[in-house]
């Protein structure tokens, strides 16, 4: 089973959300229907980027790497394939 690093975007919040999961579709549905946590602040999350990994550890390592950037510009460059 593949694992995914994913980036969501909310127009309402004008914010990105970075995560990793083993079931991308189910996780997106959970974000859209959640009543707790950061993603519960909006219901318009759209998947704008993902990477697939064979190992869970690799997907979560990549998630941590991107979160450590703390940079909207770098996330936007990644989405535009410039990183």
PyMOL commands that set and color helices and strands:
alter all, ss='L'
color gray80, all
select helices_A, chain A and resi 24-33+38-41+56-69+72-79
alter helices_A, ss='H'
color red, helices_A
select strands_A, chain A and resi 3-10+15-21+46-53
alter strands_A, ss='S'
color yellow, strands_A
deselect
rebuild
show_as cartoon
